[in-house]
Each structure stands twice: as structure tokens, then as C-alpha cells.
Amino acid sequence: MVSHLFFHSLVADPKRAFDGDDEAKGYLDYMVTIDEFKKII
């Protein structure tokens, strides 16, 4: 049984989030896209 799930903010625009800038690694490491979230749930 899974009693608790936690997600950071969802990534709504993957092209902008994962564009290679300084913040992209953090998004990749800690956040999920909306499509990934739907597949998990």
C-alpha cells in the first residue's frame, strides 16, 4: 500500500524547462512533466 506520494511542481512546458539553461538540471532532477504525472497516477 502506498500511503503518501509527493511531487514537486509539475513542468507544464518541457521545451522551455529542459532548454539547457542553468535551471534545466534542477527541473530534470526533481520535477516531472504533466504527461509523466498522469502516467504515474
Secondary structure, DSSP 8 states (H G I E B T S, - for coil): ---------EES-HHHHTSSSTTHHHHHHH-EEHHHHHHH-
